[in-house]
Amino acid sequence: SELSSTATKLSEIFFLELIQLGIGQTPQMQSILAAFTDRQIGRALELMHTDADRPWTVASLASEVGMSRSSFADRFRELIGSGPMSYLSEWRLQKALALLEDERCSVQQAAAGTGYLSAAAFTRAFTARFGHSPREFMRKVG
């Protein structure tokens, strides 16, 4: 959808701006930038960012970028500092925040747009990460 695409692009721009501001400041920031510029890991990040709602697995991402599952997981963790599925979960929740800021977006739409199989699973993940439910978040920003 247009809203989802716009939210993704804005999140990516914001994220890249933060990276650029932090370049040279910490080894961790340099490593993250290296991940985005790495041919295979960068491609995996692009896939996660553009198709966050796809049912990704470590194996499917590794296959998409032409790596073995274990090599991909190791290299991803080395460059990003977390595993691919942890990164994807965090990305999905950040994307959900952007979606939920639009009062026209329901919890069900945010869940579907970020790859959760049900609104209940999405609500559990969101609440665990942010300390309040998606509905509470929507009331605060609305």
Accessible surface in RSA format (square Angstrom, percent):
REM  Atomic radii and reference values for relative SASA: ProtOr
REM  Chains: A
REM  Algorithm: Lee & Richards
REM  Probe-radius: 1.40
REM  Slices: 20
REM RES _ NUM      All-atoms   Total-Side   Main-Chain    Non-polar    All polar
REM                ABS   REL    ABS   REL    ABS   REL    ABS   REL    ABS   REL
RES SER A   1   116.79  98.7  53.18  71.0  63.60 146.5  63.90 136.1  52.88  74.1
RES GLU A   2   150.69  86.5 136.11 103.0  14.58  34.7  55.15 106.7  95.54  78.0
RES LEU A   3    66.13  36.8  58.94  42.2   7.18  18.1  63.24  44.4   2.89   7.8
RES SER A   4    21.78  18.4  21.66  28.9   0.12   0.3  11.95  25.4   9.83  13.8
RES SER A   5    50.50  42.7  42.24  56.4   8.26  19.0  32.37  68.9  18.13  25.4
RES THR A   6    64.72  46.0  62.67  63.5   2.04   4.9  46.57  62.5  18.15  27.4
RES ALA A   7     8.62   7.9   4.24   6.5   4.38  10.0   8.19  11.5   0.43   1.1
RES THR A   8    11.04   7.9  11.04  11.2   0.00   0.0   9.06  12.2   1.99   3.0
RES LYS A   9   124.54  60.8 123.41  75.7   1.14   2.7  78.46  70.6  46.08  49.1
RES LEU A  10   109.46  61.0 106.00  75.8   3.45   8.7 106.19  74.6   3.27   8.8
RES SER A  11    23.10  19.5  14.93  19.9   8.17  18.8  11.64  24.8  11.46  16.1
RES GLU A  12    41.53  23.8  40.98  31.0   0.55   1.3  12.18  23.6  29.35  24.0
RES ILE A  13   100.93  57.4  99.33  74.0   1.59   3.8 100.67  72.5   0.26   0.7
RES PHE A  14   130.48  65.3 127.49  79.0   3.00   7.8 130.31  79.0   0.17   0.5
RES PHE A  15    56.90  28.5  56.68  35.1   0.22   0.6  56.90  34.5   0.00   0.0
RES LEU A  16    74.14  41.3  74.03  53.0   0.10   0.3  74.03  52.0   0.10   0.3
RES GLU A  17    89.96  51.7  89.96  68.1   0.01   0.0  27.07  52.4  62.90  51.4
RES LEU A  18    82.66  46.0  78.03  55.8   4.63  11.6  78.03  54.8   4.63  12.5
RES ILE A  19     2.76   1.6   2.76   2.1   0.00   0.0   2.76   2.0   0.00   0.0
RES GLN A  20   110.09  61.6  94.90  69.4  15.20  36.2  25.72  54.7  84.37  64.0
RES LEU A  21   133.02  74.1 115.44  82.6  17.57  44.2 119.30  83.8  13.72  36.9
RES GLY A  22    12.86  15.9   0.00   N/A  12.86  15.9  12.80  35.1   0.06   0.1
RES ILE A  23    74.46  42.4  57.55  42.9  16.91  40.8  57.55  41.4  16.91  45.9
RES GLY A  24    52.33  64.5   0.00   N/A  52.33  64.5  21.36  58.6  30.97  69.4
RES GLN A  25   133.55  74.7  99.43  72.7  34.12  81.2  20.16  42.9 113.39  86.0
RES THR A  26    58.78  41.8  56.97  57.8   1.81   4.3  57.38  77.1   1.40   2.1
RES PRO A  27   112.73  82.2 107.49  98.0   5.24  19.0 108.28  89.4   4.45  27.7
RES GLN A  28   119.17  66.6 111.58  81.5   7.59  18.1  36.38  77.4  82.79  62.8
RES MET A  29    40.39  20.9  40.39  26.7   0.00   0.0  18.05  15.3  22.34  29.6
RES GLN A  30    92.43  51.7  85.86  62.8   6.57  15.6  26.08  55.5  66.35  50.3
RES SER A  31    32.26  27.3  26.13  34.9   6.13  14.1  27.77  59.1   4.49   6.3
RES ILE A  32    25.57  14.5  25.57  19.0   0.00   0.0  25.57  18.4   0.00   0.0
RES LEU A  33    54.10  30.1  54.10  38.7   0.00   0.0  54.10  38.0   0.00   0.0
RES ALA A  34    42.24  38.8  35.03  54.1   7.21  16.4  39.73  56.0   2.51   6.6
RES ALA A  35     0.00   0.0   0.00   0.0   0.00   0.0   0.00   0.0   0.00   0.0
RES PHE A  36    48.48  24.3  29.10  18.0  19.38  50.4  29.10  17.6  19.38  55.5
RES THR A  37   103.58  73.7  71.13  72.1  32.45  77.3  63.11  84.8  40.47  61.2
RES ASP A  38    28.68  20.1  17.81  17.7  10.87  25.7  10.62  25.0  18.06  18.0
RES ARG A  39   191.91  80.6 172.12  87.7  19.79  47.1  88.69 121.2 103.22  62.6
RES GLN A  40    43.31  24.2  42.05  30.7   1.26   3.0   2.77   5.9  40.54  30.7
RES ILE A  41     0.00   0.0   0.00   0.0   0.00   0.0   0.00   0.0   0.00   0.0
RES GLY A  42    10.90  13.4   0.00   N/A  10.90  13.4   5.63  15.4   5.27  11.8
RES ARG A  43   101.38  42.6  97.07  49.5   4.32  10.3  35.98  49.2  65.40  39.6
RES ALA A  44     0.00   0.0   0.00   0.0   0.00   0.0   0.00   0.0   0.00   0.0
RES LEU A  45     0.43   0.2   0.12   0.1   0.31   0.8   0.43   0.3   0.00   0.0
RES GLU A  46    90.14  51.8  82.54  62.4   7.60  18.1  29.11  56.3  61.03  49.8
RES LEU A  47     9.32   5.2   9.32   6.7   0.00   0.0   9.32   6.5   0.00   0.0
RES MET A  48     0.00   0.0   0.00   0.0   0.00   0.0   0.00   0.0   0.00   0.0
RES HIS A  49     5.98   3.3   5.92   4.1   0.05   0.1   2.71   2.8   3.26   3.8
RES THR A  50    79.38  56.5  55.15  55.9  24.23  57.7  50.65  68.0  28.73  43.4
RES ASP A  51    52.60  36.8  52.32  52.1   0.28   0.7   4.13   9.7  48.47  48.3
RES ALA A  52     0.20   0.2   0.00   0.0   0.20   0.4   0.00   0.0   0.20   0.5
RES ASP A  53    76.44  53.5  61.82  61.5  14.62  34.6   5.59  13.2  70.85  70.7
RES ARG A  54    94.93  39.9  89.88  45.8   5.05  12.0  31.32  42.8  63.61  38.6
RES PRO A  55   110.44  80.5  90.88  82.8  19.56  71.1  99.15  81.9  11.29  70.1
RES TRP A  56    13.77   5.5   0.68   0.3  13.09  30.7   0.68   0.4  13.09  21.2
RES THR A  57    71.79  51.1  69.57  70.5   2.22   5.3  67.07  90.1   4.71   7.1
RES VAL A  58    18.43  12.1  15.88  14.4   2.54   6.1  15.88  13.8   2.54   6.9
RES ALA A  59    52.64  48.4  46.98  72.5   5.66  12.9  47.99  67.6   4.65  12.3
RES SER A  60    38.08  32.2  30.37  40.5   7.71  17.8  37.10  79.0   0.98   1.4
RES LEU A  61     0.00   0.0   0.00   0.0   0.00   0.0   0.00   0.0   0.00   0.0
RES ALA A  62     1.64   1.5   1.64   2.5   0.00   0.0   1.64   2.3   0.00   0.0
RES SER A  63    85.76  72.5  62.04  82.8  23.72  54.6  31.50  67.1  54.26  76.0
RES GLU A  64    80.14  46.0  50.81  38.4  29.33  69.8   9.97  19.3  70.17  57.3
RES VAL A  65    12.27   8.1   0.52   0.5  11.74  28.3   7.79   6.8   4.48  12.2
RES GLY A  66    63.73  78.6   0.00   N/A  63.73  78.6  37.51 102.9  26.22  58.7
RES MET A  67    36.46  18.9  17.53  11.6  18.93  45.1  26.49  22.5   9.97  13.2
RES SER A  68    63.98  54.1  45.98  61.4  18.00  41.5  54.23 115.5   9.75  13.7
RES ARG A  69   141.21  59.3 134.74  68.7   6.47  15.4  44.72  61.1  96.49  58.5
RES SER A  70    70.28  59.4  66.11  88.2   4.16   9.6  43.08  91.7  27.20  38.1
RES SER A  71    55.28  46.7  47.47  63.4   7.81  18.0  21.48  45.7  33.80  47.4
RES PHE A  72     0.00   0.0   0.00   0.0   0.00   0.0   0.00   0.0   0.00   0.0
RES ALA A  73    25.03  23.0  23.28  35.9   1.75   4.0  23.98  33.8   1.04   2.8
RES ASP A  74    99.71  69.8  92.67  92.2   7.04  16.6  29.74  70.0  69.97  69.8
RES ARG A  75    85.02  35.7  83.09  42.4   1.93   4.6  28.74  39.3  56.28  34.1
RES PHE A  76     0.00   0.0   0.00   0.0   0.00   0.0   0.00   0.0   0.00   0.0
RES ARG A  77   138.90  58.3 135.22  68.9   3.68   8.8  50.77  69.4  88.13  53.4
RES GLU A  78   120.44  69.1  91.27  69.1  29.16  69.4  45.92  88.8  74.52  60.8
RES LEU A  79    15.87   8.8  13.70   9.8   2.18   5.5  13.70   9.6   2.18   5.9
RES ILE A  80    16.33   9.3   8.01   6.0   8.32  20.1   8.56   6.2   7.77  21.1
RES GLY A  81    58.71  72.4   0.00   N/A  58.71  72.4  28.18  77.3  30.53  68.4
RES SER A  82    33.49  28.3  32.73  43.7   0.76   1.8  28.10  59.8   5.39   7.5
RES GLY A  83     5.90   7.3   0.00   N/A   5.90   7.3   5.07  13.9   0.83   1.9
RES PRO A  84     6.42   4.7   6.42   5.9   0.00   0.0   6.42   5.3   0.00   0.0
RES MET A  85    63.07  32.7  61.14  40.5   1.93   4.6  48.28  41.0  14.79  19.6
RES SER A  86    68.53  57.9  55.75  74.4  12.78  29.4  24.82  52.9  43.71  61.2
RES TYR A  87    28.33  13.2  25.33  14.4   3.00   7.8  26.17  19.7   2.16   2.7
RES LEU A  88     2.65   1.5   2.65   1.9   0.00   0.0   2.65   1.9   0.00   0.0
RES SER A  89    51.07  43.2  50.73  67.7   0.34   0.8  21.67  46.1  29.40  41.2
RES GLU A  90    58.66  33.7  57.19  43.3   1.47   3.5  42.55  82.3  16.11  13.2
RES TRP A  91    17.11   6.9  14.33   6.9   2.78   6.5  16.63   8.9   0.47   0.8
RES ARG A  92    30.56  12.8  30.56  15.6   0.00   0.0   0.57   0.8  29.98  18.2
RES LEU A  93     9.62   5.4   9.62   6.9   0.00   0.0   9.62   6.8   0.00   0.0
RES GLN A  94    64.47  36.1  59.79  43.7   4.68  11.1  25.18  53.6  39.29  29.8
RES LYS A  95     7.42   3.6   7.38   4.5   0.04   0.1   0.07   0.1   7.35   7.8
RES ALA A  96     0.00   0.0   0.00   0.0   0.00   0.0   0.00   0.0   0.00   0.0
RES LEU A  97    34.49  19.2  34.49  24.7   0.00   0.0  34.49  24.2   0.00   0.0
RES ALA A  98    31.70  29.1  20.47  31.6  11.23  25.6  22.90  32.2   8.80  23.3
RES LEU A  99     7.02   3.9   7.02   5.0   0.00   0.0   7.02   4.9   0.00   0.0
RES LEU A 100     1.62   0.9   0.00   0.0   1.62   4.1   0.00   0.0   1.62   4.4
RES GLU A 101   109.82  63.0  86.30  65.3  23.52  56.0  19.74  38.2  90.08  73.5
RES ASP A 102    23.53  16.5  14.74  14.7   8.80  20.8  17.71  41.7   5.83   5.8
RES GLU A 103   152.43  87.5 123.07  93.1  29.37  69.9  46.62  90.2 105.81  86.4
RES ARG A 104   192.22  80.7 164.27  83.7  27.95  66.6  81.09 110.8 111.13  67.4
RES CYS A 105     6.46   4.9   4.50   5.0   1.96   4.6   2.33   5.9   4.13   4.5
RES SER A 106    40.68  34.4  35.47  47.3   5.20  12.0  36.66  78.1   4.01   5.6
RES VAL A 107     3.84   2.5   3.77   3.4   0.07   0.2   3.77   3.3   0.07   0.2
RES GLN A 108    95.68  53.5  90.73  66.3   4.95  11.8  52.52 111.8  43.16  32.7
RES GLN A 109   105.66  59.1  95.42  69.7  10.24  24.4  40.58  86.4  65.08  49.4
RES ALA A 110     0.00   0.0   0.00   0.0   0.00   0.0   0.00   0.0   0.00   0.0
RES ALA A 111     2.29   2.1   2.29   3.5   0.00   0.0   2.29   3.2   0.00   0.0
RES ALA A 112    67.00  61.6  52.41  80.9  14.59  33.2  56.86  80.1  10.15  26.9
RES GLY A 113    19.96  24.6   0.00   N/A  19.96  24.6  18.88  51.8   1.09   2.4
RES THR A 114     0.00   0.0   0.00   0.0   0.00   0.0   0.00   0.0   0.00   0.0
RES GLY A 115    16.54  20.4   0.00   N/A  16.54  20.4   4.17  11.4  12.37  27.7
RES TYR A 116    39.45  18.4  27.89  15.9  11.56  30.1  26.40  19.8  13.05  16.1
RES LEU A 117   178.42  99.4 141.95 101.6  36.48  91.7 145.62 102.3  32.81  88.3
RES SER A 118    50.43  42.6  41.87  55.9   8.56  19.7  43.33  92.3   7.10   9.9
RES ALA A 119    29.03  26.7  21.00  32.4   8.03  18.3  21.21  29.9   7.82  20.7
RES ALA A 120    57.06  52.5  46.13  71.2  10.92  24.8  53.81  75.8   3.25   8.6
RES ALA A 121    29.75  27.4  25.95  40.1   3.80   8.6  26.57  37.4   3.18   8.4
RES PHE A 122     0.00   0.0   0.00   0.0   0.00   0.0   0.00   0.0   0.00   0.0
RES THR A 123    43.41  30.9  43.41  44.0   0.00   0.0  35.60  47.8   7.81  11.8
RES ARG A 124   156.89  65.9 149.06  76.0   7.83  18.6  78.17 106.8  78.72  47.7
RES ALA A 125    29.68  27.3  19.34  29.8  10.34  23.5  27.77  39.1   1.91   5.1
RES PHE A 126     0.00   0.0   0.00   0.0   0.00   0.0   0.00   0.0   0.00   0.0
RES THR A 127    52.82  37.6  49.99  50.7   2.83   6.7  48.60  65.3   4.22   6.4
RES ALA A 128    92.44  85.0  50.52  78.0  41.92  95.3  63.75  89.8  28.69  76.0
RES ARG A 129   113.38  47.6  93.36  47.6  20.03  47.7  32.07  43.8  81.32  49.3
RES PHE A 130    44.32  22.2  22.23  13.8  22.09  57.5  28.22  17.1  16.10  46.1
RES GLY A 131    65.45  80.7   0.00   N/A  65.45  80.7  33.11  90.9  32.34  72.4
RES HIS A 132    39.84  21.8  37.77  26.3   2.07   5.3  31.88  32.9   7.96   9.3
RES SER A 133    26.31  22.2  25.81  34.4   0.50   1.2  21.22  45.2   5.09   7.1
RES PRO A 134     0.87   0.6   0.87   0.8   0.00   0.0   0.87   0.7   0.00   0.0
RES ARG A 135   127.28  53.4 125.55  64.0   1.73   4.1  46.38  63.4  80.89  49.0
RES GLU A 136    69.77  40.1  68.39  51.7   1.39   3.3  15.63  30.2  54.15  44.2
RES PHE A 137    24.16  12.1  24.16  15.0   0.00   0.0  24.16  14.6   0.00   0.0
RES MET A 138    42.63  22.1  37.69  24.9   4.94  11.8  37.69  32.0   4.94   6.5
RES ARG A 139   169.73  71.3 143.30  73.1  26.43  62.9  79.31 108.4  90.43  54.8
RES LYS A 140   146.59  71.5 107.45  65.9  39.14  93.2  84.52  76.1  62.07  66.1
RES VAL A 141    67.64  44.5  32.81  29.7  34.84  83.9  39.22  34.1  28.42  77.1
RES GLY A 142    85.26 105.1   0.00   N/A  85.26 105.1  42.34 116.2  42.92  96.1
END  Absolute sums over single chains surface
CHAIN  1 A     7975.1       6514.0       1461.1       4556.8       3418.3
END  Absolute sums over all chains
TOTAL          7975.1       6514.0       1461.1       4556.8       3418.3
